[in-house]
Amino acid sequence: MKLDQDPTGELRVLDSGYTDQVLLDTISQEVLRIKATVCNSLQDLNKLYTVDRALYTNTPGLPLYMEFTPRSKQSIKTPLIISEVKLYTVERVWGMRTLRITR
């Protein structure tokens, strides 16, 4: 079993925090993962994550998310920049890494 897998299927938060902007891009045609760069202008420190999907909501009171997967991201040829972001969470459940982005 890899260290990246959780056999119990429990949700594990890997990282979270406040940020200003998130950049989503695909790694390559062969690797079905999303490269997510979390940008924070206050600390001038960017964090890079490789995730299986990204979920974005601009209405924190309503749990309606736009989902970005590697396949849907491939159809968008340029990197996707999500600005005016407040919170992000990187979580893992059943071996799947998810980036949740909230405005």
C-alpha positions as CSV (number, residue, x, y, z in Angstrom):
1,M,0.0,0.0,0.0
2,K,1.3,3.5,-0.9
3,L,1.6,6.2,1.8
4,D,-0.8,8.3,-0.4
5,Q,-3.7,5.8,0.1
6,D,-6.0,5.7,3.0
7,P,-7.5,2.2,3.4
8,T,-10.3,3.4,5.7
9,G,-11.7,5.9,3.2
10,E,-11.8,8.7,5.8
11,L,-11.5,12.3,4.8
12,R,-8.0,13.6,5.6
13,V,-7.2,17.3,5.2
14,L,-3.7,17.7,3.9
15,D,-3.5,21.5,3.9
16,S,-5.7,24.5,4.1
17,G,-5.5,28.2,4.4
18,Y,-6.2,31.6,3.0
19,T,-5.1,32.7,-0.5
20,D,-5.8,35.2,-3.2
21,Q,-5.6,33.3,-6.4
22,V,-5.4,29.7,-7.8
23,L,-4.0,28.7,-11.1
24,L,-5.2,25.3,-12.6
25,D,-3.4,23.6,-15.4
26,T,-2.9,20.0,-16.7
27,I,0.4,18.3,-16.2
28,S,0.6,16.6,-19.6
29,Q,-1.5,14.7,-22.1
30,E,-0.4,11.4,-20.6
31,V,-0.8,12.2,-16.9
32,L,-4.4,12.7,-15.8
33,R,-3.8,15.1,-12.9
34,I,-4.3,18.8,-12.3
35,K,-1.4,21.0,-11.4
36,A,-2.8,23.6,-8.9
37,T,-0.7,26.6,-7.9
38,V,-2.1,28.4,-4.8
39,C,-0.8,32.0,-5.0
40,N,-0.7,34.2,-1.9
41,S,0.4,37.8,-2.4
42,L,0.6,38.6,1.3
43,Q,3.3,36.0,2.0
44,D,4.7,35.9,-1.5
45,L,4.7,32.1,-1.2
46,N,3.2,29.9,-3.8
47,K,2.3,26.3,-3.1
48,L,2.1,23.6,-5.8
49,Y,-0.3,20.6,-5.5
50,T,-1.1,17.7,-7.8
51,V,-4.8,16.9,-7.5
52,D,-7.3,14.6,-9.1
53,R,-10.0,17.3,-9.2
54,A,-10.7,20.9,-8.2
55,L,-14.0,22.1,-6.8
56,Y,-14.8,25.9,-6.8
57,T,-17.8,27.8,-5.3
58,N,-18.4,31.5,-5.2
59,T,-21.3,31.1,-2.8
60,P,-19.9,29.7,0.4
61,G,-23.4,29.5,2.0
62,L,-24.6,27.1,-0.8
63,P,-22.7,23.9,-1.4
64,L,-22.9,24.2,-5.2
65,Y,-19.4,23.5,-6.7
66,M,-18.1,23.8,-10.3
67,E,-15.9,20.7,-10.8
68,F,-12.7,20.7,-12.8
69,T,-11.2,17.3,-13.7
70,P,-8.1,16.6,-15.8
71,R,-10.3,15.7,-18.8
72,S,-12.4,18.8,-18.6
73,K,-9.3,20.9,-18.0
74,Q,-7.7,19.4,-21.2
75,S,-10.5,21.0,-23.3
76,I,-9.4,24.4,-22.0
77,K,-6.1,24.9,-23.7
78,T,-4.8,27.7,-21.4
79,P,-4.3,27.6,-17.6
80,L,-7.4,28.6,-15.7
81,I,-6.9,31.5,-13.2
82,I,-9.5,31.7,-10.3
83,S,-9.1,35.0,-8.6
84,E,-10.8,36.6,-5.5
85,V,-10.3,33.3,-3.6
86,K,-10.6,33.3,0.2
87,L,-10.1,29.8,1.4
88,Y,-8.6,26.6,0.0
89,T,-8.5,23.0,1.3
90,V,-6.5,20.1,-0.1
91,E,-8.1,16.8,1.1
92,R,-7.8,13.1,0.3
93,V,-10.5,10.4,0.6
94,W,-10.1,6.9,-0.9
95,G,-6.8,7.9,-2.5
96,M,-8.4,10.8,-4.4
97,R,-6.9,14.3,-3.8
98,T,-9.3,17.2,-4.1
99,L,-8.7,20.9,-4.0
100,R,-11.7,22.9,-2.7
101,I,-11.7,26.6,-3.5
102,T,-14.1,29.0,-1.8
103,R,-14.6,32.7,-2.7
